[in-house]
């Protein structure tokens, strides 16, 4: 085993080959080492990591010949300690205990600081006898988006047959887990029951009453903590990848430990598990046209890994895929969100949403997941069903992520408040800073600066739909047709919200990252939401299921290298 310890070259012996160092933004300079040229692309506003070594200050000027040296050495470098990263690290530690693994995390929490620890904790799996049916369901979910090849989905399906058994092999007991079969009608399991093979995948979570752990990330973090060959470091963001420009193999990376840029050689490979870009407004504007959307969690997911890999000419996919967008209450002064509730905050079946023009503009029974099983059992086809399936909503017969306005308004009456529309959040939306109330609709519209006539007409039309039992504008289910007619009336400000993005570098069935010419970049891998396989329609439990599956796949591929 190569220990996670200083490399012999750290005393100043140069690396005798040409190297490219790709960093998180496109500031570049050239550095010579041992008579060859280094291309250094540095972080804007920072020193160039290629010009410094551990213990020395960074300089933005080119270094002299012979300056470049590794500070540390490991067999596998994993970037990001969410579920995908921990799954990869555990695979290294369990399947090749003589190999060393360095797991670095940008944030402060050893559980990861992206979406994993804040998710519901459900992960998908299947059984060996249903592997083909599970693959068929994955293809059905892909729909008309052909971006994820069959062999990648097949690799995913194969590993789904191992997910539950693997968790148990690592120490989880049956009594720790809640199991939801794909044949049920529980929440979003399955999320697309209209599809032929939806029953082929099951779901598990550490939510059993007697469970020692309450989340899969906590369980996996405990496992990785017991592996002597794995070293976990927090507050150590990756700032660069180091690549041989001749073979294109990634040789290692550079991370910042808070004081210095540390160059770590990765003998077998680098696995990128650094999540999405949902907390990067520029990327959200470019790929989703949603610069003001705010994620529920993942404040550290600012697209660092995407920018680093872009400088290696990686191909990208699924950049406009993810889980969003729905509208959630936010304080009038824009200082904070209401509490997250997967079924809606407030409960949207008890009111309507209007834009700043005073009109309804979409099927406004939205949250992360709102599903009416009654319409399914009544035989309503998928292209006519409504609801929100991780933000995907039926639009013209297809299920898409809908663009949302920067601000919208939830409207309800006192009867809705008495029925619990706001109960999950608090007791008084006015006193708590989320909205206004008035005895008349006209006064309510004036307080929110909405066109009074348009707003009053919208509510009047809506109340007519409720009386007649059919929403002729957006076809909300009859069970959600709640009138707005009992004063006082309430209006609460909303902004669009999301869970995660799925876009990033293209990966193949081995978890290898692909460049823009379709070639494998040797020794560079990905797992999880960093270039997720999900596109088209998303199934709840799929991201965590993918984290486990491709975490193992990527780790095994790296371990196979000499």
C-alpha positions in Angstrom: 0.0 0.0 0.0 1.2 3.5 -0.8 0.5 5.5 2.4 -1.2 8.9 2.3 2.2 10.5 3.1 4.7 12.9 1.6 6.0 11.8 -1.8 9.8 11.4 -2.2 9.7 14.2 -4.7 8.5 16.7 -2.1 12.0 17.5 -1.1 12.4 19.3 -4.4 13.1 16.5 -7.0 11.3 17.5 -10.2 8.8 15.3 -12.1 10.5 14.5 -15.4 7.6 14.9 -17.7 5.4 17.6 -19.2 2.3 18.2 -17.2 -0.9 20.3 -17.7 -2.5 21.6 -14.5 -6.1 22.5 -15.0 -7.6 24.8 -12.4 -11.1 26.1 -11.5 -11.0 29.1 -13.8 -9.2 30.0 -17.0 -6.3 32.1 -15.8 -3.2 30.6 -17.4 0.5 30.9 -17.3 3.4 28.7 -18.3 5.8 27.0 -15.9 8.9 25.1 -16.8 10.0 22.0 -15.0 13.0 19.8 -15.9 13.3 21.4 -19.2 9.6 21.0 -20.2 6.7 23.3 -20.2 3.7 23.3 -17.7 0.4 24.9 -18.6 -1.0 26.4 -15.4 -4.7 27.6 -15.4 -5.2 29.4 -12.1 -8.0 30.6 -9.9 -8.9 34.2 -10.5 -7.6 36.3 -7.7 -5.4 33.6 -6.2 -1.8 32.6 -6.6 -1.1 29.9 -9.2 -0.9 26.6 -7.4 1.5 25.3 -10.0 4.1 27.7 -8.7 4.1 26.7 -5.1 4.6 23.6 -3.0 3.3 22.7 0.4 4.8 25.0 3.0 5.6 27.8 0.5 3.6 30.8 -0.7 2.0 30.8 -4.1 3.3 33.1 -6.7 1.6 34.1 -9.9 4.8 34.4 -11.8 6.2 31.3 -13.7 8.5 29.1 -11.6 12.0 28.2 -12.4 13.1 24.9 -13.9 12.8 22.0 -11.5 10.3 23.7 -9.1 7.4 21.3 -9.5 7.1 18.4 -7.0 4.4 16.3 -5.4 3.7 17.0 -1.7 1.7 13.8 -1.1 0.9 10.5 -2.7 -2.1 8.2 -2.6 -3.5 5.4 -4.8 -7.0 6.9 -5.3 -8.0 10.5 -4.8 -11.7 11.0 -4.3 -13.1 14.6 -4.5 -16.2 15.1 -2.5 -17.4 13.3 0.7 -21.1 13.0 -0.2 -22.6 9.5 -0.6 -20.9 8.9 -4.0 -17.5 9.8 -2.7 -17.9 7.8 0.5 -19.2 4.8 -1.6 -16.1 5.0 -3.8 -13.8 5.3 -0.7 -15.4 2.4 1.0 -15.1 0.3 -2.1 -11.3 1.0 -2.2 -10.9 0.3 1.5 -13.0 -2.9 1.4 -12.0 -4.4 -2.0 -8.4 -3.4 -2.0 -7.3 -2.8 1.6 -3.6 -2.5 0.5 -4.5 0.5 -1.6 -4.6 4.0 -0.1 -7.4 6.4 -0.6 -7.5 10.2 0.1 -11.1 11.6 0.4 -11.2 15.4 0.3 -14.2 17.5 1.1 -14.7 21.2 0.4 -17.0 21.9 3.3 -16.8 21.5 7.1 -18.9 18.4 7.5 -17.4 14.9 7.2 -20.9 13.8 5.9 -20.4 16.0 2.8 -21.8 19.5 2.2 -23.8 18.8 -0.9 -27.2 17.2 -1.2 -26.5 13.7 0.3 -26.9 14.5 4.0 -29.9 16.7 3.4 -31.8 14.3 1.1 -34.7 12.1 2.3 -32.2 9.2 2.5 -34.1 6.8 0.2 -32.0 4.8 -2.3 -33.2 2.5 -5.0 -32.3 -1.1 -5.6 -33.6 -4.2 -7.3 -33.1 -8.0 -7.2 -31.1 -10.1 -9.6 -34.1 -11.7 -11.2 -35.5 -8.2 -12.1 -32.3 -6.7 -13.5 -33.6 -6.7 -17.1 -37.0 -5.2 -16.0 -35.1 -2.5 -13.9 -33.1 -1.7 -17.0 -36.3 -1.4 -19.0 -37.7 1.0 -16.5 -34.5 3.1 -16.7 -34.9 3.2 -20.4 -38.6 4.2 -20.1 -37.6 7.0 -17.8 -35.0 8.2 -20.3 -37.9 8.8 -22.6 -36.9 10.6 -25.8 -33.6 11.8 -24.3 -31.0 9.5 -25.8 -28.0 11.1 -24.0 -27.4 8.2 -21.7 -26.4 5.1 -23.7 -27.9 1.7 -23.1 -24.6 0.3 -21.8 -24.4 3.0 -19.1 -27.9 2.3 -18.0 -27.2 -1.5 -18.1 -24.2 -1.0 -15.8 -26.4 1.0 -13.5 -29.1 -1.7 -13.4 -26.5 -4.4 -12.7 -25.2 -2.4 -9.6 -28.7 -1.7 -8.5 -29.0 -5.5 -7.9 -26.1 -5.1 -5.4 -27.1 -1.9 -3.6 -29.2 -3.4 -0.7 -27.0 -6.5 -0.2 -23.9 -4.3 -0.1 -25.4 -2.0 2.6 -26.1 -5.1 4.6 -22.7 -6.6 4.0 -21.2 -3.3 5.4 -23.2 -3.8 8.7 -26.8 -2.7 8.3 -29.4 -5.0 9.7 -32.9 -5.6 8.4 -34.2 -3.9 11.5 -32.4 -0.7 10.4 -34.1 -0.4 7.1 -37.6 0.6 5.9 -38.3 -1.2 2.6 -40.9 0.1 0.0 -41.6 -2.2 -2.9 -42.1 -0.8 -6.3 -45.6 -2.3 -6.4 -46.9 0.2 -3.7 -48.4 3.6 -4.0 -46.3 5.3 -1.4 -45.4 8.9 -2.1 -43.2 8.9 -5.2 -42.5 5.2 -5.2 -42.8 4.5 -8.0 -42.8 8.1 -9.4 -44.0 7.1 -12.9 -46.4 4.1 -12.3 -47.8 4.6 -15.7 -44.6 3.1 -17.2 -44.7 -0.6 -17.9 -41.7 -1.7 -15.7 -42.1 0.8 -12.8 -42.5 -2.1 -10.3 -39.1 -3.5 -11.0 -37.3 -1.1 -8.6 -37.6 -1.0 -4.8 -36.6 1.6 -2.2 -34.9 1.5 1.1 -34.0 4.0 3.9 -32.6 4.1 7.4 -35.9 5.2 8.8 -36.9 2.1 10.8 -37.9 2.8 14.4 -35.1 0.7 15.9 -32.4 1.9 13.4 -29.0 2.8 14.9 -28.6 5.4 12.0 -31.3 7.7 10.7 -29.7 8.3 7.3 -27.6 6.3 4.8 -24.9 9.0 4.8 -24.4 8.6 8.5 -24.1 4.9 8.2 -21.6 5.1 5.3 -19.6 7.7 7.1 -19.2 5.4 10.1 -18.1 2.6 7.7 -15.5 4.8 6.0 -14.2 5.9 9.4 -13.3 2.3 10.3 -11.1 1.8 7.2 -7.4 2.4 8.0 -6.5 2.9 4.4 -8.9 5.8 3.9 -8.0 9.3 5.0 -10.8 11.9 5.1 -10.0 15.6 5.1 -12.6 18.4 5.4 -12.2 22.0 4.3 -9.8 20.9 1.6 -11.4 22.0 -1.8 -9.9 20.8 -5.0 -8.3 23.6 -7.0 -6.7 21.7 -9.9 -6.2 18.5 -11.8 -2.8 17.5 -13.1 -2.6 15.9 -16.5 0.0 14.4 -18.8 -0.6 16.2 -22.1 0.9 13.3 -24.1 -1.1 10.4 -22.7 -3.9 12.6 -21.4 -3.8 10.6 -18.1 -4.7 12.5 -15.0 -1.8 12.2 -12.6 -3.3 13.7 -9.5 -4.7 16.9 -8.1 -4.1 20.0 -6.1 -6.2 20.9 -3.0 -6.0 23.8 -0.6 -5.8 22.9 3.1 -6.6 26.4 4.2 -3.0 27.5 4.3 -1.3 26.0 1.3 -2.0 24.4 -2.1 -1.1 20.7 -1.7 -0.1 18.6 -4.7 -1.2 15.0 -4.3 -0.2 12.3 -6.8 -2.9 9.7 -7.4 -1.3 6.5 -8.7 -4.5 4.8 -9.8 -6.8 7.7 -10.5 -9.0 10.6 -9.4 -12.7 10.1 -8.8 -14.8 13.3 -9.1 -17.8 13.1 -6.8 -18.2 16.9 -6.2 -21.9 17.3 -6.9 -23.7 19.8 -9.0 -23.8 23.6 -9.6 -27.1 24.6 -8.1 -25.5 27.2 -5.9 -23.8 28.9 -8.9 -26.2 31.6 -10.2 -24.3 32.1 -13.5 -24.4 28.4 -14.3 -28.1 28.3 -13.3 -28.8 31.2 -15.6 -26.8 29.7 -18.5 -28.2 26.1 -18.3 -31.7 26.6 -16.8 -32.5 30.3 -17.3 -33.2 30.4 -13.5 -30.5 32.7 -11.9 -32.6 33.4 -8.9 -33.6 29.8 -7.9 -32.3 28.7 -4.6 -31.5 25.1 -3.7 -32.8 23.6 -0.4 -29.2 22.5 0.5 -25.9 22.2 -1.3 -24.6 25.7 -0.6 -21.1 24.3 -1.5 -22.2 23.1 -4.9 -20.8 26.0 -6.9 -19.6 24.1 -10.0 -15.9 24.1 -9.1 -15.4 20.6 -10.5 -17.2 21.5 -13.7 -14.9 24.4 -14.3 -11.8 22.4 -13.5 -12.8 19.6 -15.8 -13.8 22.0 -18.6 -10.1 22.9 -18.9 -9.4 19.2 -19.7 -11.9 19.5 -22.6 -14.4 17.1 -21.1 -17.7 16.5 -22.8 -20.8 17.5 -20.8 -24.3 16.1 -20.6 -27.6 16.6 -18.9 -26.8 20.2 -18.0 -30.4 21.1 -17.9 -31.5 18.1 -15.9 -32.3 18.1 -12.2 -34.9 18.2 -9.5 -36.8 21.5 -9.6 -38.6 23.9 -9.9 -41.5 24.5 -7.5 -42.5 27.7 -5.7 -42.0 28.0 -1.9 -42.7 30.8 0.4 -39.9 33.3 1.2 -39.8 36.3 3.5 -40.9 39.6 2.0 -37.5 41.1 2.7 -35.9 38.1 0.9 -34.0 37.1 4.0 -35.1 33.5 4.4 -37.2 30.5 3.2 -40.1 28.9 4.8 -39.4 25.4 6.2 -38.9 22.7 3.5 -41.7 20.3 3.1 -41.7 17.8 0.3 -45.5 18.0 0.0 -45.4 21.8 -0.2 -44.8 24.8 2.1 -47.5 26.1 2.2 -49.8 23.2 1.2 -50.7 24.2 -2.4 -53.9 22.1 -2.5 -55.4 24.8 -0.2 -55.0 27.8 -2.5 -53.7 29.1 -5.8 -50.5 30.8 -7.1 -50.4 33.9 -9.2 -47.6 35.9 -10.9 -47.0 39.6 -10.5 -49.6 40.1 -13.2 -52.3 38.7 -10.9 -52.9 35.6 -13.1 -52.4 31.9 -12.6 -49.7 30.7 -15.0 -49.2 26.9 -14.4 -50.6 23.9 -12.6 -50.1 25.4 -9.2 -50.4 22.3 -7.0 -46.7 22.1 -6.7 -43.9 21.0 -4.4 -41.1 18.5 -4.7 -43.6 15.7 -5.0 -47.4 16.0 -5.4 -49.0 12.9 -6.8 -52.7 12.1 -7.0 -52.9 8.3 -6.9 -56.7 8.6 -7.4 -56.2 9.9 -10.9 -53.8 7.0 -11.6 -56.3 4.4 -10.4 -59.0 6.2 -12.4 -57.0 5.5 -15.5 -55.9 9.1 -16.3 -53.0 8.6 -18.8 -49.6 10.0 -18.1 -49.9 12.7 -20.8 -53.0 14.1 -19.0 -52.0 13.5 -15.4 -50.9 16.5 -13.3 -48.8 17.0 -10.2 -45.1 17.6 -9.5 -42.6 14.8 -9.8 -39.4 16.2 -8.3 -40.3 19.4 -10.1 -41.2 17.8 -13.4 -44.7 18.8 -14.4 -46.9 17.8 -17.3 -46.7 20.4 -20.0 -48.4 19.8 -23.3 -48.5 16.0 -22.6 -44.8 15.7 -21.6 -43.2 16.0 -18.2 -40.6 18.8 -18.0 -38.9 21.2 -15.7 -40.9 24.4 -16.0 -39.3 27.9 -15.9 -40.6 29.8 -13.0 -40.8 33.6 -12.4 -38.6 35.3 -9.9 -41.5 36.0 -7.6 -45.0 34.5 -7.3 -47.7 34.7 -4.7 -49.7 32.0 -2.9 -53.2 33.0 -2.2 -55.6 31.4 0.3 -58.4 32.2 2.7 -59.1 31.8 6.4 -60.7 28.4 5.9 -57.5 27.2 4.2 -55.5 28.5 7.1 -57.7 26.7 9.6 -57.2 23.5 7.5 -53.4 23.8 7.9 -52.2 25.5 4.8 -49.5 27.3 6.8 -49.3 25.0 9.9 -46.1 23.3 8.8 -44.4 26.7 8.8 -45.8 28.5 11.8 -48.9 30.3 13.0 -49.0 33.8 11.4 -47.5 34.5 7.9 -48.0 38.2 8.4 -46.2 38.5 11.8 -43.5 36.1 10.6 -42.8 38.2 7.6 -44.0 36.0 4.7 -47.0 37.9 3.5 -50.1 40.1 4.0 -53.7 39.6 4.9 -56.8 41.7 4.2 -60.6 41.5 4.5 -61.1 42.1 0.8 -59.4 40.7 -2.3 -58.9 44.3 -3.6 -57.0 45.3 -0.5 -54.9 42.1 -0.6 -53.9 42.8 -4.2 -53.0 46.4 -3.4 -50.7 45.3 -0.6 -48.8 42.9 -2.9 -48.7 45.5 -5.7 -50.8 43.3 -8.0 -53.2 44.6 -10.7 -56.4 44.6 -8.7 -58.9 43.8 -11.5 -56.8 41.0 -12.9 -56.3 39.5 -9.5 -60.0 39.6 -8.5 -61.0 38.1 -11.8 -58.5 35.3 -11.3 -59.9 34.4 -7.9 -63.4 34.6 -9.2 -62.7 32.3 -12.1 -61.0 29.9 -9.7 -63.9 29.8 -7.3 -66.1 29.0 -10.2 -63.9 26.0 -11.1 -64.1 24.9 -7.5 -67.9 25.1 -7.5 -68.1 23.2 -10.8 -65.5 20.6 -9.8 -63.1 21.1 -12.7 -60.1 23.4 -13.3 -60.5 24.3 -16.9 -57.3 26.2 -17.0 -54.7 23.8 -15.7 -56.7 20.7 -14.7 -55.7 20.3 -11.1 -57.3 17.2 -9.5 -60.8 17.7 -8.0 -59.4 16.9 -4.5 -57.2 20.0 -4.8 -59.9 22.5 -5.8 -60.2 24.6 -2.6 -62.0 28.0 -3.0 -60.7 31.3 -1.9 -63.8 33.0 -0.5 -63.8 33.2 3.3 -62.1 36.3 4.7 -59.7 37.3 5.8 -57.6 36.5 2.8 -53.8 35.8 2.8 -51.1 36.2 0.2 -47.5 35.0 0.7 -44.5 35.7 -1.4 -42.8 32.8 -3.2 -39.6 32.1 -5.1 -38.6 29.1 -7.1 -36.8 26.3 -5.3 -35.0 23.1 -6.3 -33.0 20.1 -4.9 -30.2 19.4 -7.3 -28.7 19.6 -10.8 -27.6 16.4 -12.6 -25.3 17.8 -15.4 -21.6 17.4 -15.7 -18.9 15.4 -17.5 -20.0 12.6 -19.7 -19.2 9.2 -18.2 -19.1 5.7 -19.7 -20.2 2.4 -18.2 -17.0 2.1 -16.3 -17.4 5.5 -14.7 -14.6 7.0 -16.9 -14.9 10.6 -18.0 -15.0 11.3 -21.7 -13.5 14.2 -23.6 -15.1 16.3 -26.3 -13.7 14.0 -29.0 -15.3 10.9 -27.4 -12.1 9.6 -25.9 -11.6 8.3 -22.4 -9.5 10.6 -20.2 -7.3 8.0 -18.5 -7.4 7.8 -14.7 -10.3 10.3 -14.4 -13.7 9.1 -13.1 -17.0 10.4 -11.8 -20.0 9.3 -9.7 -23.2 10.8 -8.3 -24.7 14.1 -9.4 -21.4 15.2 -11.0 -22.5 14.2 -14.5 -25.4 12.0 -13.4 -26.8 9.4 -15.7 -30.3 10.8 -15.0 -32.1 12.6 -17.9 -35.6 12.7 -19.2 -37.7 11.7 -16.2 -36.3 11.2 -12.7 -37.3 8.5 -10.2 -37.1 9.4 -6.5 -34.3 7.5 -4.8 -32.4 7.5 -8.0 -29.7 9.9 -7.1 -28.6 8.1 -4.0 -29.0 4.8 -5.7 -26.7 6.1 -8.4 -24.2 7.4 -5.8 -23.9 3.9 -4.4 -23.8 2.2 -7.8 -21.3 4.4 -9.7 -19.3 5.0 -6.6 -18.4 1.3 -6.6 -18.0 1.2 -10.4 -15.6 4.2 -10.5 -13.6 2.8 -7.6 -13.2 -0.6 -9.2 -12.2 1.0 -12.5 -9.5 3.0 -10.7 -8.2 0.0 -8.8 -7.8 -1.9 -12.0 -5.1 0.5 -13.1 -1.4 -0.4 -12.6 
